[in-house]
Amino acid sequence: MYMNIFSQKNMMVLTITCLLVTSSSCSFVPGKSSALELIPGWPQETVEIHLPAYPGETHPPLAGWKLAYLQGGQQKTEILPASTASVHLSLDKNQPTAVLFYPLTQLQGQPAHFFRPGGCVYPYNREASWLEGFTAEILFQLAKSMSPEELATSPASRFNWPRLTQQAGKLAQKAMDKGTVFSPWLLQAGLLKDAILQGTATTKNIKKHTVSQIPLEEIVMQEQPAGNGDSSQVTLRKIYYRYIPLGFIPTEKIPVESVSVEQDSLQLAVPLQENYSLHGENAFLMGDRIFILFTKKNQKPALVTTGIERYTGR
């Protein structure tokens, strides 16, 4: 049994029906009418959008925000001061619009958007959150490939975007109850996008990538000897996840054998586990360096430094 995640005027009736039927899934093809009444010409509406709360007491100092959204089919970006609490935006009235806020932190002397964005989907919500940032990113990527006219007639305009956030929240709560790690960015975005565009999306399409849980006590800092026999000491710091609500790995829990650096390369040896797969969430921040978790056949996974270019471009 899967719940409808398309917005329709008969949403309540259809949802109740889904809960009562005995078949394996319901039909989720959008109806002829949308819950949003589109106005010809797509007039603008000025709305106030509130930014997500940045945990400055536990995370790197906030240098600012990168704002991104679509207006009239055009992508708009703006750099906001770190103190910004809300913004007033002119958006396409009643058109589903993703608003994204990327927290910027200093990375090797440059403002970087390493952390995943918070966001919201107007007109359903005007309070950005880290959880809804994933939902907003899905819509943003879909809408970028369409004109306003195409979006208005696309199943994406009738998709129940709040339902996606709610379902991700339920998965997060289940993970918390089990003591495991969950990020909405571990969901299979490609599968979701295809189903949304086809108008066939159900909760069945909300699937996680296969990843491994790596016990912190098994992570070891290993020595990487320099070619000349010298080594540069590196100060152990918190290791941050990209999804801000996950926080960080306290390095005091990592047993240290020895620490050195060679050509800006520092590795963490981690246990190889079954069904392990690489994913964009396998990037971590420590100090002013970004580490990517990768694996090789018959070798333990390792965290190694990577370039910062993809996190500093506009």
C-alpha positions in Angstrom: 0.0 0.0 0.0 1.4 3.3 -1.1 0.1 6.8 -0.4 -0.7 9.3 -3.1 1.9 12.1 -3.3 0.1 14.2 -6.0 -1.9 17.2 -4.9 -5.6 17.1 -6.0 -8.8 18.7 -4.7 -10.0 15.2 -3.7 -6.7 14.5 -1.8 -8.4 13.6 1.5 -10.8 11.1 -0.1 -8.1 9.5 -2.2 -5.8 9.2 0.7 -8.5 7.4 2.8 -9.2 5.2 -0.2 -5.5 4.2 -0.4 -5.5 3.3 3.3 -8.5 1.0 2.8 -7.8 -0.8 -0.5 -6.1 -4.2 -0.3 -4.2 -3.9 -3.6 -0.4 -3.4 -3.5 -0.6 0.2 -4.7 -2.9 3.0 -5.7 -3.1 4.9 -9.0 -1.3 8.2 -8.7 -1.9 9.7 -12.1 -2.8 13.4 -11.6 -6.4 14.4 -12.1 -7.6 17.1 -14.5 -7.7 19.7 -11.8 -4.9 21.0 -9.7 -5.0 22.1 -6.1 -3.4 25.3 -7.2 -5.3 27.6 -9.5 -2.9 28.9 -12.0 -3.5 32.5 -13.0 -2.8 33.4 -16.7 0.4 35.5 -17.1 1.8 34.2 -13.8 1.6 37.5 -11.8 4.2 38.0 -9.1 3.6 37.8 -5.4 6.0 39.3 -2.9 6.5 36.8 0.0 8.7 36.7 3.1 10.7 33.5 3.3 12.5 32.6 6.6 15.9 31.1 6.5 16.8 27.8 8.4 18.6 28.2 11.8 22.3 27.6 11.4 24.0 25.9 14.4 26.8 28.3 14.9 27.7 26.9 18.3 28.7 23.6 16.9 29.6 24.3 13.2 32.2 26.4 11.5 31.6 30.2 11.5 28.9 31.2 9.0 30.3 33.6 6.4 27.0 34.2 4.6 24.2 32.5 2.6 23.8 31.7 -1.1 20.2 32.2 -2.1 18.9 30.4 -5.2 15.4 30.3 -6.8 13.6 30.6 -10.1 11.5 33.5 -11.2 9.8 33.6 -14.5 11.9 30.6 -15.7 15.1 32.4 -14.9 17.5 31.3 -12.2 18.2 33.9 -9.5 21.1 33.8 -7.1 22.2 36.2 -4.4 24.8 36.2 -1.6 23.3 37.2 1.7 24.9 38.4 4.9 25.3 35.8 7.7 22.9 37.7 9.9 20.0 37.4 7.4 16.9 35.9 9.1 14.4 36.3 6.3 14.1 37.6 2.7 11.3 39.2 0.7 11.1 37.6 -2.8 8.9 38.2 -5.8 7.8 34.8 -6.9 5.5 33.4 -9.6 2.1 33.5 -7.8 0.7 30.0 -7.0 3.5 28.3 -9.0 5.4 25.6 -7.0 8.8 27.3 -6.5 11.9 26.0 -4.8 13.8 28.5 -2.6 17.2 27.3 -1.5 19.7 28.7 1.1 23.2 27.3 1.0 25.2 28.1 4.2 28.6 29.5 3.3 31.7 28.8 5.4 35.3 29.7 4.8 37.3 27.0 3.1 41.0 27.7 2.4 40.2 31.4 2.3 37.2 31.2 0.1 33.4 31.1 0.9 32.3 27.5 0.2 28.9 25.8 0.1 30.0 22.4 1.3 26.9 21.9 3.5 23.7 20.9 2.0 21.1 23.7 1.6 18.0 24.4 3.6 15.0 25.3 1.7 11.2 25.4 1.2 8.7 25.0 -1.5 6.4 28.0 -2.0 3.4 28.4 -1.8 3.1 25.4 0.6 5.7 26.7 3.0 7.6 29.9 3.7 9.8 28.5 6.5 12.9 27.0 5.2 14.3 23.9 6.9 17.3 21.5 6.4 14.9 18.6 5.8 12.9 20.4 3.2 16.1 21.5 1.5 16.2 18.1 -0.3 12.6 18.5 -1.5 13.3 22.0 -2.7 16.4 20.8 -4.6 14.4 18.1 -6.4 11.9 20.7 -7.6 14.6 23.2 -8.4 16.4 20.8 -10.7 13.2 19.8 -12.5 11.9 23.4 -12.9 15.3 24.5 -14.3 14.7 22.3 -17.3 11.3 23.8 -18.1 9.7 27.0 -19.1 7.0 28.4 -16.8 4.4 27.3 -19.3 5.8 23.7 -19.3 6.0 23.6 -15.6 2.4 24.7 -15.3 1.2 21.7 -17.3 3.8 19.3 -15.9 2.9 16.7 -13.3 5.5 18.4 -11.2 3.1 21.4 -10.7 0.5 19.0 -9.2 2.9 16.9 -7.1 2.4 17.0 -3.4 5.7 18.4 -2.4 4.9 18.7 1.4 4.2 14.9 1.3 7.7 14.2 0.1 9.1 16.2 3.1 6.8 14.4 5.5 7.9 11.0 4.2 11.5 11.9 4.5 10.8 13.1 8.1 9.3 9.7 8.9 12.4 7.9 7.6 14.6 10.2 9.7 12.5 9.5 12.8 12.8 5.7 12.2 16.5 6.0 11.8 16.8 8.0 15.0 14.7 5.4 16.9 17.1 2.7 15.6 20.2 4.7 16.4 21.3 4.8 12.7 22.2 7.7 10.4 19.8 9.1 7.9 20.0 12.0 5.5 17.2 12.8 2.9 20.1 13.3 0.5 20.6 9.5 0.7 17.3 9.0 -1.1 17.5 8.1 -4.8 16.8 11.5 -6.4 16.9 10.2 -10.0 14.2 7.6 -9.3 12.0 10.3 -7.7 12.5 12.8 -10.5 11.5 10.3 -13.2 8.4 9.2 -11.3 7.4 12.8 -10.7 7.7 13.8 -14.3 5.8 10.7 -15.4 3.0 11.5 -12.9 3.3 8.0 -11.3 5.1 8.9 -8.1 4.1 7.0 -4.9 5.8 6.4 -1.6 7.3 3.3 -3.3 9.6 5.6 -5.2 11.1 7.1 -2.0 14.0 4.7 -1.7 17.4 5.1 0.0 20.7 4.3 -1.7 22.5 1.3 -0.3 25.1 2.6 2.2 27.2 1.2 5.0 27.1 2.3 8.6 30.7 2.7 9.7 31.2 2.3 13.5 33.2 5.3 14.8 35.3 3.1 17.1 36.7 1.4 14.0 37.9 4.5 12.3 41.6 4.9 12.6 43.9 7.8 11.5 46.8 6.2 9.7 50.2 7.5 8.9 51.0 8.6 5.4 54.8 9.0 5.4 56.3 11.8 3.4 58.9 11.1 0.7 61.7 12.8 2.6 60.9 11.1 5.8 59.4 14.2 7.3 55.8 14.6 8.4 53.5 17.5 9.1 51.4 17.3 12.1 47.6 17.9 11.6 45.4 19.0 14.4 42.5 16.6 14.8 39.1 18.4 14.5 35.5 17.6 14.2 34.5 15.8 11.1 31.3 17.2 9.7 28.6 15.6 7.6 27.2 17.6 4.7 23.6 17.3 6.0 23.7 19.7 9.0 21.2 17.9 11.3 23.6 15.0 11.4 26.2 17.2 13.1 29.7 15.9 13.2 31.9 13.0 14.2 33.8 13.9 17.4 37.4 13.0 16.6 38.1 12.1 20.3 36.2 8.9 19.5 38.7 8.0 16.8 41.7 6.0 18.0 44.8 7.7 16.7 47.8 5.6 15.6 49.7 8.5 14.1 49.0 11.5 12.1 50.9 13.0 9.2 50.2 14.5 5.8 51.7 14.0 2.4 50.8 16.3 -0.6 47.6 17.4 1.3 46.5 13.8 1.7 45.2 12.5 4.9 43.4 9.1 5.2 41.1 7.6 7.6 41.0 3.8 7.4 37.5 2.4 7.8 36.2 -1.2 7.7 35.0 -2.6 4.4 31.3 -3.6 4.8 29.0 -5.5 2.6 26.8 -3.6 0.1 29.0 -0.5 0.5 28.4 2.1 -2.3 29.8 5.5 -3.1 27.5 8.5 -2.8 27.6 12.3 -2.7 27.1 12.2 1.0 30.4 10.4 1.4 32.1 13.8 1.6 33.2 15.2 5.0 34.7 18.4 6.2 37.5 18.6 8.7 39.1 22.0 9.3 39.5 23.6 5.9 39.8 20.4 4.0 37.2 18.1 2.3 37.5 14.4 2.4 35.9 11.9 0.0 35.2 8.3 1.1 36.2 5.8 -1.5 36.9 2.1 -1.9 39.1 -0.1 -3.9 38.8 -3.9 -4.5 40.2 -5.9 -1.6 41.1 -2.7 0.3 39.5 -1.0 3.3 37.5 2.3 2.5 39.5 5.4 3.1 38.9 9.1 3.4 41.2 11.2 1.3 41.3 14.9 0.5 39.8 16.3 -2.7 39.7 19.6 -4.5 37.4 22.4 -3.2 36.5 23.7 -6.7 33.0 22.2 -6.8 32.2 23.7 -3.4 33.4 27.3 -4.1 31.9 28.0 -7.6 28.8 30.1 -8.0 
